[in-house]
Amino acid sequence: MGKSVRRMSVVAGAIALALGGCGSKHDDSTIVIGVVTAQTGVLASYDQPSLAGFRMSIDEINARGGLGGKHPVKLLVRDTRSDTATTAAAAQELVDEGAKIMITPCDADPSIVAGQVTQPAGVPTLTFCGSSPILPGAVGDMMFTTYPTDNLQAAALAKHAYETGLRKVYLLVSPDTTYTSGLPEYFGKVFTNLGGTVVGKGSFSMNQPDFSVAVTTIRNLKEQPDLIMTAAYEPDFPAFVRQLRAAGVTTPVFGADALGTPTIAGLGELANGVVFTSAGCATPGSKLEAFNQQFNKVTGHLPSSAYEVNGYEIGLLLDAAVKSATSMSGPAIRDALDNLENFEAVTGTITYRGTQRIPVRSVALLRYEGGKAQCLQSVTPAASEIPAPL
Amino acid sequence: MLLQHVVNAISLGGIYALLALGLAIVFSIVGLINFAHGELMTIAGYTTLGALLFGVPFPAAVLLAIATTAVAAMAMERIAFRPMRGASVTSLLLTSFAVSALLKVIFQNGLSARPQPLAMPQWMTGSYQVGNVAIGVGPTISIVISVVALVGLELFLRRTVTGTAMRAAAEDFPVVRLMGIAAGRVIATAFALSGVLAGIAALLWVAQRASVDPLMGAVPVVKAFIATVVGGLGSLPGAVVGGLLLGAIEIGLDAVLPPSVVPYRDAFVLSGVILILLFRPQGVIPAATVRRG
């Protein structure tokens, strides 16, 4: 009896060895990445494509042996349903389950609550495409933004507007999020510095599709603006532009990166002339175009926006950070990420060194014509042109 | 500018009135505040979208959407609310929340979490001149359709047997049943009518917002609820007045408040609602009901 038990244990050990020591490898070198993002609800339009790109890069990285070539990634994904409280709970859950790195939604508020969980736990945290420049400062040294921030986008847009001869802007803001309130304010600042004027400012409540008063006000402005700038996005932006054009106002509308979605493109004629920003522009022969083709091959459809490539680049950034990190501890990975300089990503180079965890990178400007986004130019505003975070 | 605001107020108020009326018809007969009413709008939106994608001509798509919504409302009653008949107002309310949450998740996971653009025909997006002010075609259509729908409903309630039975049921359901009118038919008709009204309101709502998404019913149903409470819960004329009043208050505040305060408009609106209810606790036009001890 005793003999058979020993034999069995030998057999069991052999099986374990034959399986390549999966168990022990999992414990030592696997990195768990927690993804608490909105796969349903209002933020899903941004978090879904971001996650698709991120998954693609993690799959490629795992095929190469993992982050830094030796740390396979295990993704733990939770849907926050675009709810801030759920985001906090899910982040706590994933930290408890051993997440070493955390990815948070495309918005400042849920990212901040998730950051309040990950910051004390020493877990480096990256927001998918949350673009508020105050985000890293609001949370602490573990929090990174990845997308071109609001003030950077606004600087690029304002410069473009001024250079194309537009001089008078009407700003439409909503205090409901930092994105919808901050971005137009940054735009106004840069635009006035350049010599333009803000002829008026209106506000709206998100998710209330009646823009009739805002539109009537704009129509009846004594001094008609050359352009209207807003950071409204879906479902508010379609409602606004629909009612604006219905009232016969043909003033060009400038928006920000959240307009780079199939919903806005699907507005067709209605969105004609709308200028917006993006992380990159897929010009023929560019790395981004190659990425788009590869994404198509992997998922069966082309990327719907620039959020896919941004999610993909987050994987690349983590890979580079882990490669140069002194250990696999959260703070060591954080330090390595914070020191990345001129990292060659897909849309261009990305630098974190000395930037307070806000990436320095280029901003692409695009314009809708006939339901298609056309590249205008790629801009890297100088540090002096970027307004300080509000 | 004032005329434009007035047109906007009537147009928005008209949509609220249609929605509030849908809630009120059902409430007056079965004592249910149907919070899944918003999801009926979502169904109308997606049906229109789907029909247009399949190349159905616009007028047919509109009729199809309204018919589908009416059927969906009746199905909702059959599946979720009939087993609860006679339950307390609270149980019914919770059931309607459950139906609403369930449908939202089904739309999100089954269709798409993203808003889908839905372009209304070009002729609906223009504007025309009256004197020196431009009036939008959209708001005008919205007002005309609201009026036609309200008049149509009034005729139905006054001139048909079922309509008369429904008005009677709203006041005293047991007596209507004693008169030999089938309760099931009255209730099903009430839901079908609320579906038709939700369908019409949804199309006007979608025409404004140019997209359909799984959560699009959430805001309007709350507005409709406020309107029915202001007008007088269960009172049909009250729902119409409540809806128009709410639209007028919202547009009025938007126009009058300084831009920095406008985002907090809803706080003012709700304060106004509390004020109205302080003076008229049963609503502006209270429902006429027979109460038995």
Interface residues (C-beta under 8 A of the other chain):
Chain A: Q39 T40 G41 V42 A44 S45 Q48 S174 P175 D176 K201 G202 S203 F204 S205 N207 Q208 P209 D210 S212 V213 A214 T216 T217 R219 N220 E234 P235 P238 A239 V241 R242 Q243 R245 A246 A247 G248 T261 P262 T263 I264 G266 L267 G268 L270
Chain B: M1 Q4 H5 N8 S11 L12 V105 Q108 N109 A113 R114 P115 Q116 P117 A119 M124 T125 G126 S127 A134 G136 V137 G138 P139 W205 Q208 R209 A210 S211 D213 L215 M216 A218 V219 E250 I251 D254 A255 P259 S260 V262 P263 R265 D266
